Amino acid sequence: MANSLHTLPNASRLGFRHQFSGADSASALDSAFGSLSFPSQLLAPSLKSVQLTKKVKPVMAGNIPDHVSVDISLSPRVNSVKPSKTVAISDQATALVQAGVPVIRLAAGEPDFDTPAPITEAGINAIRDGYTRYTANAGTLEVRQAICRKLKDENGLSYTPDQILVSNGAKQSILQAVVAVCSPGDEVIIPAPFWVSYPEMARLADATPVILPTHIDNNFLLDPKLLESKITEKSRLLILCSPSNPTGSVYPKELLEKIAEIVAKHPRLLVLSDEIYEHIIYAPATHTSFASLPGMWERTLTVNGFSKAFAMTGWRLGYLAGPKHFVSACGKIQSQSTSGASSISQKAAVAALGMGYAGGEAVATMVKAFRERRDYLVKSFGELAGVKISEPQGAFYLFLDFSSYYGAEVEGFGVINNSESLCRYLLEKGQVALVPGDAFGDDSCIRISYAESLSVLQAAVERIKEALEAARPVVPV
Ligand SMILES: Cc1ncc(COP(=O)(O)O)c(C=O)c1O
């Protein structure tokens, strides 16, 4: 058994390094920061010279000494799940910055703004007032009532507090919902490009993700006819995300109505509507909550959260709203895993919801900045040969089709043949960290997060343009 440690695919990544520096930095970073998909190659000439002086304690593979026999197998469920590429690339870019490489990080889905002051004040006051104990599993009545008011006023949705479940981020809300409603073998319908976690969450629930492609020429919006053709008796959940991560597309109400008509014909089919980017939307686009459409309230699980619009990623607060039967089931899972969310964050969330319609002035100011950045990037990349753009109507991402560059051979790098090698090339040559589209189910594109200041974005565009100069598109667009 002890021998199996040496045959572990990751064993070499797990340790036995006392110190790394200089030319060794490529593999050292690889070892230190885990099994990312393109680390060792990306640390080509320019990055290899980085001096890393961090001392690492000698560790045995997986911290299990050689002489101890341990069965290191993992559950098939975990083995079927891929780690989040966006998190991996963000961590990797951060590691490079810490190592002194001036990488511009446009990979993370995190606003660059600070949490607005009224929210942080409420959090600080909660701590000062000793509001530091467990809350009810579903969240405090105060925050659930505030969420109900928000859903009524802003989304036209009627819920009572027992139809709301507050969790540690929308991510937890979505996972619990998927696990609560899916049985093994059920199908979860996910339009692509998708947020990286949806298919993996389906797998964690022993369900099968059914990916429905969309097209940039159609603003990455789901074709209702394609949806209709893919629904089977196993279809249990359709996941919609509007405004979308990664495309920034916003589903118009008329399209959602067409989707609702199709969904209504299938009693087994529920809809999870991820509305976390709801407030980050650029007029004239408007947000429609799927549950507000005729006949959809009963079968829709609405997810929202505070991370994006309120710049509260670290506070970890999201929620689910839906019929009590489903919400209680999710609450049961939560009660046996994390219990209620942070008491302090819940107080902060009440303050966030008290800042006015759609977050009031503070959120409007951030959205205005996002819009300026979007306009700048759309214009800048519009000038670049071989790039296809669908102008985002919301969120803070640009999902650009760079596939005309695939096939290009660049001296000193090799062939750019997919979104991953293009991102690797842009990181290596331009020192800009972006996320390959294949992580989102569309290999023709790459995602740029514009949750960064305009001046940083300007520098990034310059670097990307310069790097791409050397890799002119193979197919003119
Ligand atoms: C589409 C989408 N849904 C949900 C989440 C999860 O947000 P959180 O768990 O921070 O509330 C994210 C975060 O990146 C997201 O992009």
The ligand as an SDF file (V2000), in Angstrom:
LIG
                    3D

 16 16  0  0  0  0  0  0  0  0999 V2000
  -22.8700   33.3300  -11.7940 C   0  0  0  0  0  0  0  0  0  0  0  0
  -22.4110   33.2360  -10.3890 C   0  0  0  0  0  0  0  0  0  0  0  0
  -23.2250   32.6740   -9.4840 N   0  0  0  0  0  0  0  0  0  0  0  0
  -22.8620   32.5390   -8.1980 C   0  0  0  0  0  0  0  0  0  0  0  0
  -21.6330   32.9770   -7.7660 C   0  0  0  0  0  0  0  0  0  0  0  0
  -21.2610   32.7640   -6.3120 C   0  0  0  0  0  0  0  0  0  0  0  0
  -21.1810   33.9350   -5.5910 O   0  0  0  0  0  0  0  0  0  0  0  0
  -20.9570   33.9490   -4.0280 P   0  0  0  0  0  0  0  0  0  0  0  0
  -20.8220   32.5650   -3.5440 O   0  0  0  0  0  0  0  0  0  0  0  0
  -19.7370   34.7740   -3.8090 O   0  0  0  0  0  0  0  0  0  0  0  0
  -22.1780   34.6200   -3.4570 O   0  0  0  0  0  0  0  0  0  0  0  0
  -20.7440   33.5620   -8.6670 C   0  0  0  0  0  0  0  0  0  0  0  0
  -19.3980   33.9950   -8.2450 C   0  0  0  0  0  0  0  0  0  0  0  0
  -18.4750   34.1100   -9.0230 O   0  0  0  0  0  0  0  0  0  0  0  0
  -21.1500   33.7170  -10.0140 C   0  0  0  0  0  0  0  0  0  0  0  0
  -20.3580   34.2840  -10.9220 O   0  0  0  0  0  0  0  0  0  0  0  0
  1  2  1  0
  2  3  1  0
  2 15  2  0
  3  4  2  0
  4  5  1  0
  5  6  1  0
  5 12  2  0
  6  7  1  0
  7  8  1  0
  8  9  2  0
  8 10  1  0
  8 11  1  0
 12 13  1  0
 12 15  1  0
 13 14  2  0
 15 16  1  0
M  END
$$$$
